[in-house]
Amino acid sequence: MGVGPSAKASCSRSDYRQTLHFRLRLRAGWQNISAMLSSRTKYGIHALIYLAQRHGQGFVAIKDISEHERIPRKFLEVILLDLKGDGLLTSRPGPTGGYALRIPPQKLTLGHAVRVLEGPLALTPCVSQGKYEPCVDCRSEAECALRIQMKKVRDATASILDEVTFQTLADEEKQLRVNKLDHSFEI
């Protein structure tokens, strides 16, 4: 998502300002790295939560996921194929086919899914564990204060995301629905 005039027109002034504040513009291969999740990643996470809620009940049709989670079907198809290619999902063709989690929801972490969908958690390439690259514009990694802080951000982010499982997310969503129903009957 760019931060140009078209992006500004499609969101509120505060959203636009937040996007600008969270953007980190770097040179070389890590241009326009965003600290926010892309729509693709959010859709993928919602699809995985939906599948986690139905784990052990067979395959779930793309149509069902798309309708329930309000994800454009063609976009969802691409996302699910990527998740399958990375080993998170399995699929079966045909009228009784669909997708299912390959990894049990109590073992699949949010951190794993975000890395598959979004890429490295690091905001700068010099602190990435899986895709390390020296920053092209850095004078010296050993003397870079920004690198130290970005490593702390990466470690804290990984620590949080790697503790949350899709079973936890599925259970939390179920509880939120129950709480919403309970509050809808209050006078």
Phi, psi and omega per residue, in radians:
M1 nan 2.153 -3.134
G2 -1.439 2.932 3.125
V3 -2.062 0.873 3.131
G4 -1.804 -2.964 -3.120
P5 -1.003 -0.645 -3.117
S6 -1.184 -0.642 3.096
A7 -1.169 -0.652 -3.137
K8 -1.134 -0.678 -3.107
A9 -1.188 -0.486 -3.042
S10 -1.602 -0.003 3.119
C11 -2.470 2.905 -3.093
S12 -1.218 2.899 -3.139
R13 -1.058 -0.729 -3.132
S14 -1.203 -0.667 3.068
D15 -1.066 -0.759 -3.132
Y16 -1.100 -0.762 3.136
R17 -1.112 -0.737 3.107
Q18 -1.084 -0.746 3.119
T19 -1.041 -0.763 3.118
L20 -1.091 -0.722 -3.124
H21 -1.191 -0.551 -3.112
F22 -1.529 -0.154 -3.141
R23 -1.337 2.459 3.073
L24 -2.190 1.937 -3.088
R25 -1.684 2.047 -3.127
L26 -2.160 2.825 3.076
R27 -1.587 3.010 3.113
A28 1.250 -2.619 -2.969
G29 -1.230 -0.125 -3.075
W30 -1.968 0.770 -3.117
Q31 -1.257 2.547 3.055
N32 0.928 0.769 3.088
I33 -1.266 2.313 -3.088
S34 -1.957 2.487 3.075
A35 -1.485 0.059 3.110
M36 -1.874 2.645 3.118
L37 -1.311 2.486 3.092
S38 -1.297 2.854 3.064
S39 -1.042 -0.677 3.130
R40 -1.000 -0.803 -3.130
T41 -1.175 -0.777 3.126
K42 -1.088 -0.757 3.096
Y43 -1.068 -0.765 3.131
G44 -1.065 -0.746 3.121
I45 -1.124 -0.770 3.119
H46 -1.103 -0.673 3.092
A47 -1.134 -0.709 3.121
L48 -1.154 -0.672 3.078
I49 -1.100 -0.767 3.117
Y50 -1.028 -0.759 3.118
L51 -1.208 -0.611 3.111
A52 -1.120 -0.660 3.126
Q53 -1.157 -0.390 -3.102
R54 -1.951 0.256 -3.122
H55 -1.030 2.339 3.138
G56 1.511 -0.011 -3.119
Q57 -1.844 0.241 3.139
G58 1.701 -2.931 -3.082
F59 -1.470 2.556 -3.111
V60 -1.973 2.255 -3.117
A61 -1.190 2.523 3.088
I62 -0.975 -0.706 -3.131
K63 -0.987 -0.753 -3.139
D64 -1.129 -0.785 3.126
I65 -1.100 -0.833 -3.099
S66 -1.017 -0.822 -3.110
E67 -1.200 -0.812 -3.083
H68 -1.176 -0.714 -3.079
E69 -1.626 -0.045 3.141
R70 0.988 0.873 3.109
I71 -1.935 2.255 3.089
P72 -0.933 2.254 -2.998
R73 -1.007 -0.810 -3.114
K74 -1.103 -0.696 3.117
F75 -1.143 -0.742 3.127
L76 -1.088 -0.712 3.127
E77 -0.990 -0.775 3.141
V78 -1.138 -0.769 -3.134
I79 -1.080 -0.816 -3.118
L80 -1.125 -0.652 3.077
L81 -1.101 -0.706 3.092
D82 -1.119 -0.750 3.128
L83 -1.140 -0.628 3.075
K84 -1.171 -0.756 3.134
G85 -1.080 -0.509 3.113
D86 -1.596 0.117 3.017
G87 1.483 0.169 3.133
L88 -1.471 -0.485 -3.086
L89 -2.172 2.807 2.948
T90 -2.197 2.803 -3.122
S91 -2.495 2.848 3.066
R92 -2.438 2.260 3.111
P93 -1.359 2.916 3.027
G94 1.788 3.085 -3.057
P95 -1.112 -0.492 3.111
T96 -1.770 0.207 -3.090
G97 -1.561 -2.940 -3.129
G98 2.597 -2.595 -3.112
Y99 -2.151 2.663 3.056
A100 -2.581 2.741 3.088
L101 -1.170 2.373 3.036
R102 -1.512 -0.557 3.135
I103 -1.768 2.299 3.125
P104 -0.993 2.496 -3.060
P105 -1.066 -0.440 3.112
Q106 -1.358 -0.142 3.099
K107 -1.939 -0.375 -3.134
L108 -1.435 2.113 -3.100
T109 -1.747 2.739 3.071
L110 -1.072 -0.661 3.111
G111 -1.048 -0.742 3.113
H112 -1.068 -0.823 -3.118
A113 -1.121 -0.753 3.140
V114 -1.098 -0.717 3.110
R115 -1.093 -0.689 3.126
V116 -1.174 -0.787 -3.040
L117 -1.435 -0.639 -2.990
E118 -1.886 -0.440 -3.051
G119 1.806 -2.836 -3.079
P120 -1.017 2.601 3.101
L121 -1.357 -0.377 -3.100
A122 -1.167 2.486 3.107
L123 -1.520 -0.244 3.055
T124 -2.286 2.560 -3.068
P125 -1.173 -0.398 -3.074
C126 -1.302 -0.170 3.101
V127 -2.043 0.089 3.128
S128 -1.235 2.337 3.106
Q129 -1.395 -0.634 -3.076
G130 -1.688 -0.383 -3.064
K131 -2.341 0.802 -3.112
Y132 -1.017 2.371 2.975
E133 -2.583 2.456 3.026
P134 -1.211 2.548 3.082
C135 -1.235 2.233 -3.086
V136 -1.069 -0.635 -3.064
D137 -1.643 0.195 -3.112
C138 -1.523 2.302 3.104
R139 -1.209 -0.794 -3.095
S140 -2.811 2.099 3.122
E141 -1.031 -0.668 -3.108
A142 -1.118 -0.404 -3.099
E143 -1.948 0.258 -3.047
C144 -1.690 1.908 3.113
A145 -1.199 -0.596 3.117
L146 -1.061 -0.717 -3.141
R147 -1.017 -0.749 -3.133
I148 -1.075 -0.781 -3.129
Q149 -1.211 -0.678 3.129
M150 -1.173 -0.541 3.064
K151 -1.177 -0.695 3.090
K152 -1.104 -0.728 3.111
V153 -1.100 -0.815 3.128
R154 -1.054 -0.795 -3.114
D155 -1.123 -0.735 3.135
A156 -1.154 -0.753 3.122
T157 -1.076 -0.830 -3.141
A158 -1.081 -0.723 -3.124
S159 -1.040 -0.767 -3.127
I160 -1.237 -0.904 -3.057
L161 -1.156 -0.557 -3.117
D162 -1.374 -0.175 3.078
E163 -1.573 -0.396 -3.062
V164 -1.548 2.122 3.097
T165 -1.719 2.864 3.092
F166 -1.259 -0.354 3.008
Q167 -1.167 -0.743 3.094
T168 -1.055 -0.814 3.136
L169 -1.093 -0.738 3.127
A170 -1.107 -0.746 3.124
D171 -1.145 -0.719 3.131
E172 -1.113 -0.722 3.126
E173 -1.120 -0.705 3.104
K174 -1.072 -0.774 3.135
Q175 -1.132 -0.677 3.102
L176 -1.097 -0.666 3.088
R177 -1.141 -0.735 3.120
V178 -1.097 -0.787 3.123
N179 -1.077 -0.680 3.125
K180 -1.123 -0.740 3.104
L181 -1.118 -0.738 3.126
D182 -1.044 -0.712 -3.113
H183 -1.322 -0.385 -3.127
S184 -1.276 -0.275 3.137
F185 -1.719 0.014 3.113
E186 -1.335 2.574 3.109
I187 -2.028 nan nan
